[in-house]
Amino acid sequence: MIWLSVMAAAVISFQWFFWGYSLAFSHTAGKFLGDLENIGFRNVLAAPSVGSPKIPDLLFAVYQGMFAAITVALAVGAVAERGRMVRYFPHFPNLPLTHLKRAFSSLSFGLLLLPVLIL
């Protein structure tokens, strides 16, 4: 499962390097979405960053990319801690039945305890 977390961090790091930084922190874009001006970290080396003019753009990009990679690795690690990820995939069609079974068992248990709670 460690391999899964490392691979998720690697994929997100590549995506951040290739187009993620440009879509998130472009200098010439709108408020919500960038314009791919800095795709592949083009023109990012020594320009002042969006965060502060005292921080170089490359340092800011690597710093923000670290958060993007760590967030995905933490999410994958949390799922991996619960068990094997492959084991969860076949159960998706059965989820409505499982929830209905739990709902009916909770309802019947509540109706069973209702006379005891009233007294």
N, C-alpha and C positions, 0 to 999 in steps of 0.2 A: 504494500500500500504506500510505502514511501516513494516507490517509483512513480506512482500515479500523481502524487503531490509535486514531485520534481518535474515531471513532464508537463503538468498543468502550468507550473511557474515558467517553464521554458517556452511553451506556446504563447503565453500571455506576454512574456518579455519580447519575443519576436514580433508579435502583433503591435506592441507598444512602440518598438523601435521603427517598424515599417510605416504604420499609419496612425496609431493611437494617439501619439503626442500631437501630431498635426491636427487631428480632429478635436482634441480636447483643449489645447493651448495655443492655437494659431494667433499670430499677431494681427492679421488682416481679416479676421472672420467676424461673424456675428456673435451674439451672446451665447447661443446654445450649441452651435456646431461649427467646426473649423472648415478650412477650404483646401486641405492637402498641399499647402504651400511648402511645408517642411517634411514631405514624405521621405522616409528613409533618413531622417535627421539632416536633411539638406538645409544649409544656411543656419545651423544651430550652434556652431562652434563657439563664437565669442560674443554674440549679440546679447544685450541685456534681456533678462527673462521677463515673462509676464508678471511673475510674483513680486519681483523687486529689481530695480535697475542696478543694484549692487551685486546681484547674483548672476553669474553667467548662465546663458540659456541651456547649455549642455549639462551643467550640474543640476539645474532645476528639472530637466527632462529625466535624467537618471534617477533622481530622488523621487519624483512622482511615479515613475515606472516601477520602482521598488514596491510602492504601495499597491499598485495594480497587481503585480505578481504575487505578493504575499497574501492579498485578500483572497485570490482564487485558490492558492495553496491551502489556506486555512479552511476554506469551505470544503474543498475536496478531502482534506484531512479529517474534518468533523464527520463527514459521511463515511469515510473509510474506517473511522474508529468504531462505528456501529456494526461493522461486519464487512463481508465481501460485497462489493458494488454489483457484481454480476447477479448475485442472489436476489436483488431487489427488482430487476427488470421483468421477470415473468409474472410478478404479482400485480402489475398495473391494471390488467383487465379485471382482477378480482377485488379491487378496492371498493367499488360500490357495494358489493355483497358483504364485504367485511364490515363496512360502516353500518349497513343495515342490521347485521347480526348483533353488533355491539349496541346499537340503538335499542333494538327490541329486548336485549338482555338487561340493559339499564332500566328500561321502562317496566319490565316485569319485576325486577328487583325493587324498584321504587314502589310499585303497587303492593308488593309483598310486605314492605316495611311501613306503608302508610297506616295501617291499623295500629301498629306498635307505637308509632310516633304520636298519634292522636291521643292515645291513652296516657 
